[in-house]
Amino acid sequence: MNFKHNIMILISIIIISCSKDDNPTPNLENLNISPSSNADAGSSYTNAKTDIHVENFGLPSGANSGSLRDAISYLDANGDGFTDVFMATGEFLLQGEVNSILAINDGQGNFTSSTIEFNGSMPPATHARKSIVGDFNNNGLDDIFVFDHGYDANPFPGSNPKLIIQNSIGSFTWTKLLDQTGFHHGGAAGDIDNDGDIDVFVGGFESFFYINDGQANFTKVDNRFDRSIDKVFSAELIDVDKDGFIDLLVGAHEQDGDNTSVYWGSSSGSYTSNLRSIVPQFTNYGTVLDFEAEDVDNDGDRDLIINRTGGGNANFYVGRRVQLLLSTGNREFIDATNQINDPGLDTEDWFPWMRAQDLDNDGDIDFFPDDLAFNFKYINDGNGNFTKF
């Protein structure tokens, strides 16, 4: 497994960084929404929890598919009850598009590339970074959203997000969202306004929300996030404090002056710097890749597990670290990374995604790389102390 092709990609990203003066604070509205009994329902974070564990590069390649394997997501794509894999692909410095991959599970852990579900027309991408699952049109079937940042060199033309709808069981159509072209590196989905449908946060150089009308018609809005973080490269939507409002977790390059943060959801339906908690930085590992928010020490509140890679000039996208932050219960966190016996090495390959689930069925949360090729796991003793196996 080798993700080092992304090093050059992300080095080029920082060359064209934009300043906060280019992103004036929008005039945010107050929706006066009511809390939800389950704000995480239907979120992309919830849907990323799955019953299979696969090697990304071990999946079959489709016709004219790219070599990138970051934008992986999980869903039952043909209604047979087994979890299949969708992966948007791409190529580094590609000027064009390649096909995504749908790998159908036979229930025995064997996967076959299929295009039948898309009537032979697979969704394209130039350089897909992330794909997420949600029921965007409220028909009870899983859909997919693809974040594609496009050609990664001057003039950085960007690309369009892709919306993939499952119209009936095992039948998908896709659309490029042509209203937006940009460096869309990451994002997440959840019901930010508690109106019963799933909205999408699009991260990048100019982050924004797509607000859903309930039928998968998305309207781009600039009045739900104040852009107090300059460039967003990772994001999740999770109700961290369990108050009924989904929270926005964003991470970028701390070495460039941005603050990895939890923006707390509220009745306003907006996310602002005056209602956020800044996450403690991690020296030399300021590049944030992924978040998990689970109660790892069984005290009733959600803690944070943050996947990181190198963030300095000498180690940019080199090595890895996992940071553990325990919640104090008042929207503050203490660094408990020392409760992980081996949080990572300077010489280890980094991986983009983590999953936090109960691997050994003992009632507590463990965590592990989403890609099985990184064949290790962190097992919890029930009190938030983790041992790598």
N, C-alpha and C positions, 0 to 999 in steps of 0.2 A: 504494500500500500504506500503510495507516495503522493502527498498533496503539495509538494514543494513547487509545482508549477504556479501555485497561487501567490508565492512570494513575490515574483516579478509583477504579478497583477496588482497586488496591494501596495507595492512600492510606488507604482505609477499613480495610484489613487491619491497619495498624499501630495503629489506634485501639484495637483490642481485643486487643492483645498480652497474652499470659499470662506470668507470671513462672516462673523455674526452680523456685521453691518449690512451684508447682502440679504439677510433674512430678518427683516423687522418684525417685531412681535405683533401678531395679528390681534384684532379686536375680538376677543373670545366671548361667545354667548353663554348664557346660563340656561340649561334646559330644565332645571328643577325636576330631575328624574327621581323615581323612588328606588330604593335598594331592591335587589333580587335575592330570592332565597338560594339561588345557585348561579352566581354570576359567571362561573366558569363553563356552564353548560354550552356545548357546541363549539367551544373555542378550539383554535388550532393546537394549543398546548395540550388540551385534553385529548384531542384526536391523535396526537403523536404517541400516546401510550398504546402499545400494541403487543400482540401475543407472539410475534415472530422476531427473530434476530438473524440478520443475513449479512453476508459479505457484499459490500457494494459492487466491487469489481468482479465478484463471482456471478453476478446476475447476467443473463443473456443480453447481448447487444441486438438492437433492431437495425433494420435497413437505414443507412444514412444517419445513424445516431452518432453523437459526439463521444469523446473520451472522458469528459468531466462527470463526476459522480457525487457531487455535493447535494443536489436538489432532489432528495429522496423523500417520499411520503408513502403512507400506508392506507389502504382501503380495500373493501371487498368490491372489486370492479365488475364482477359478473354474476353476483347473487348466489354463489354456491356455498357461502358460509365460511370460506377461507380467506385469509388476509393476503391480498396481492400487493405488488409494489409498483408505484409510478415513479419515474425518475426523469425530470427534465435534464437535458445534457447541454452540450456546447463544446467549444474549443477555445483555447487561449489564443488571442489575436486573430480570431476568425472574423472575416468580413463577409458575413452571410448568415445562414441559419442551418441547423441540423435538427433531426427528429428526436423527440423524446422516446422513452422506452416504457412499455407496460409489460411487466413480468407476472404471468398468471401462475398462482400456486395450486398444485394438485392435491394439497392437503397432506402430502408426505414430505414437504420441504423441497420439492422439485419445481423449478420455475421454467416457464416457456414464454418466449417473446410472442406478443399478440398485437395485432392491429384491428382485429374484427370489431372490437368495442368502439373504435373510432372510425369505422367504415373505411379503413385503409388510409385515413388522413391524420397522421400524428401531429400533435402540437409542436411547433418549432421553437428553437431558442438559439441565441448567439452565444451567450455565456450565462447560463442559469445558475443562480447561487442558492436559492431555496424554493421549495414548493410546500404548500400547506393544504390541509384538508378541512372542509367545513360544508355544511348544507346551506348553501347561499340562497337557494330559491325556495326553501321550506317545503320540498316535496318528499322529504324523508330519506333522500339518497345523498351520498357523499359526493361533493364537488371538489375541485382543486384550483388553487391560485398559484401562479408561478412568478417569482421575482427574478427578472433577467436584467443584468446591468450592461450587457452589450459589449461592444468592442472596447478593449481596455488599453487604449493608447490614443495619442492625439489624432483627431480632434475630440475624442470621447463623445461620440454621437449619442450614446445611450441606446436603450431599447424600450419596448413596450411590455407592460405586464400582460400575462396571458390568463384568461378566465376560462376554466374548463367545467362544463355543466353536464351532470348525469341526468339526462331527460327522462329516461326510464331505466329499469334494471339492465345494466350491461350495455348501455347506449349513450355515448358521449359526443358532445360537440364543443368546439373551442372558438374563442374570439380573442383577437389582440385588442387591448384597451388603447385605442389610438389617441385618446385625449391626453395621454401622458407618455412622454419619452424622456428617459433619464437614467441615471446610474442607480438602479434599484437593487440594493445589495442584500436587503433582508426585510423582515416584517412579520406580522402576526395577525390573527383574526380573533374577534370576540365581539360580543354584544355590548358596545361601549355606552349606548344610550338606553339599554334595558327596554327596548321596544319589541323584542321577540325575533330579531333577525341578526345575522352575523355581519359585522363591519370589518374592514381591513385597514391595518396600519401599514403604510409603505415607507420603509426606511431608505436613507440615502443621503445625498447632499442637500436636498430640500424635502424633508419628510412631510407627510400629510396623511390624512385619513380618506378612505373611500367609505361613504355612508350608503348603506344598503336600504332599498325601499321595500325589501321583503321578497322581491322577485328577481334578485340578482342583478338589478339595475343599480349601478354604483355612480355616485356623484362625488367628485373630488371636492374636499372642503379644506380651507386653511384656518378655520376658527375652532379647531378642537385640540391643537397642539401648538405651544408657543415657540417651538424651535429653539429652546434655550440650550440644546445640545447641537453643535454645529453639523456634525456628520454622524449619521446612525448606520452602523454596520451590523448590528444584531439587535433583536427585539423579541419580546414575548408579551402577551396579554394574559395576566393571571390575577385572581383576587387574592393577593398575598396576605392581607390582613383580615380577610373573611368578613368584611363589613357590608357585602352585597354590591359593591362597585368594583368593576374589574380595573386592575392597575396595569400601568404600562412600564415595562422594564426595558431600558435601552442601554446599549453599550457601544463604544466606539474605540478610538485610539486615545487613551489617557495621556500618552506621551505627547500628544498634540494640544493638550490643554482641555479636552472635553472630560466631563465627569460622568462615569457610569452611574446610573440613577434609577430609583424607583419613583415614578410619578404616580401619586396616589389618586385613584379614581374617586369621584364624589358626585353629588347630586347635580353638579354643573354639567357633567358629561364632557369636560375638557381637562387637559393635562398641562399644568403650568409649573414654573420653577418655584413658586411660593408654596407649593404643596408637593414637595418631593423630598426623598432621603438620598443623599449622595453616598454611594457605596465606597468603602475604604479601598484605596488604590493598592496595587500589588507591584512592588518595585521590580522593574525590568520586564514585567509581564502585563503591560497595559493594554494589550489588544484582546478585547473581549469577543469570544466566539459564540457562547450559548449560555442560557440560564435554565436552572431547574428551581422550583419553589415547592418544597415539601417539608413536612414535620419530621425531621430526622431524629430528634431526641425525645419524641413522645411527650411533649409538654403542652400540646394543644395549639401551637402556632406554627406558621410556615417559616422555614429557614431557607437560605439561598445557597445553591451550589453553582459556582460560576466557572466555566471552562475558558482558559486563557492560553495565549501563546505570546512569544517574545514581542516586546514593544519598544525596544531601544534601537539606536542606529546600528549597533553591532549584532543584534540578535533579532531583528525584525522577522517575525514568522519563523523563528527557530526555537525549538524546545516547547515544553508545555508545563502548565501548572493548573491544578484544581484548587479553587478557593472555597472554603466553607465559612459561611456567615450565619451565626445563630441569632435568631430574633429574641429581643428582650421583651417583646410583647407591646411595645409602644412606638412602633414604626422606626425603631433603631436596631442596629445589628452590631454584634461583636465578632471579631475575626477569630475563628476557631480552626483555622487551617492546620494547626498543630495536632488536631484530633484525627488527621489523615496520616497514616504511617508512611505513605509514599505519594505525595501530591504531584509528582512529576519531576523530570530531569531536564537539564539544559540541552541534552543530546537526543532526547526522545522526539519522534515525529508527533506533530500535533494532529488533532482530528476535529472536525467542525461541530459535531452534534453529540450530546449526551442524552441518556435516558435515566430517570430515577424511578425505579419500581422495586417491588418486593421480589427479589430473585429467588430467595431460598424459602419462601413461604413461612417465615417465622414471625410475621406481623410488623416488621419494620422496613424502612425504605433503604434500599441499596442503590448504587449507581454504577454506570458502565458506559463505554463508548457505544454509540449507536451502530457503528460499523463493526461487525464480528471479526473482521481481519485484525483489529486491535484486541487480541484475545486475552483480556484481563477484566477484572471486575473489582469493585470496592464493596465489601460486605460490612454491614452495620451490626454492632453488638447490642443495639437497642437503645443506646444512650448517645448516639451520634458520634461514636468512635469507629473509624473505618480502617479496615485492613485490606490491602491489595492482594488479590490471588490471581 
